[in-house]
Amino acid sequence: MVQPFSHGGDSLRARLAHPVVLVLIGIASVQVGATFAKSLFDEVSPTAMVWLRLSMSALILLAITRPRVRGLSRRDWLVVVAFGASLGMMNWAIYQSFARLPIGIAVTIEFIGPLTIALVTSRRARDLVWVALAAAGVVLLGLEPGRISVVGVLFALLAGVCWAAYIVLSKATGARWEGLDGLALASTVAAVALTPAALAYADGLGAPHVWLVGLMVGLMSSVVPYSLDLVALRSIKPGLYAILMSLEPAAGALAAIVVLHEGLSVLQWLAIACVVVASAGATRTGKPEHHVPAESTPA
């Protein structure tokens, strides 16, 4: 018996399962999760919020992966601990930046970290064009000093440095740990490391809705995008993945407009466009073996 609409349903599922679509869903999920986290900054500190997010995502990932920890070398543990430290610092710094800057601006500045890695590893003279374009974007952001927090910019730059370290360490972790085991343990390391600071700024953590949002943010900003990336990268070229990742700043700005009503000026949109194009150009012309691996979506 022929099932009505079965072909249409299969076609829709096939389109939704396309690796490019999966990556784009992951990007949107990360940025929407960030906007919901920021929406609670009036009730709970950014430090407590990022701890809650990392703790929730760590618990979920540990439950899913049940990582094997026997028979591993000291080097394996050193790599995953360093990975967790970069993950925790990156998230803490970008949440501090979110508290002081529009999300789109913070993510744009943060993206300079992975962009620098793409440019340094490329060794192509024409990539100086992408350096100039990215620099132009940063300059455009500085043309409105009255609307930009210097401290917020510094936190975003720190997050970018940590993201660059995170990319290198995620590759090393992926080489030593199976599946998402390394990510689960690194998330645990990050959450544990942030616990003392979170306890010092724990006001608001007693509210049940804060924990509910923390769970949602952990799912949307870590579990969902990492899982989708893992599936997508089985059939997508790393170069295309890296180009898609360059959409992060624009996706963050759009998510903030929809959820938080954070408007940006024409100059700020132009700055975001410069960094997006520079990132796409640098990753398109760079060497594929240095592109961001599956675990390198910012958590």
Secondary structure, DSSP 4 states (H G I P E B T S, - for coil): -PPTTHHHHHHHHHHHTSHHHHHHHHHHHHHHHHHHHHTTTTTS-HHHHHHHHHHHHHHHHHHHH----TT--HHHHHHHHHHHHHHHHHHHHHHHHHTTS-HHHHHHHHTHHHHHHHHHHH--GGGHHHHHHHHHHHHHHTT-GGG--HHHHHHHHHHHHHHHHHHHHHHHHHHHS-TTHHHHHHHHHHHHHHHHHHHHT-TTTT-HHHHHHHHHHHIIIIIHHHHHHHHHTTTS-HHHHHHHHTTHHHHHHHHHHHHH-----HHHHHHHHHHHHHHHHHHHHS-GGGS--GGGS--
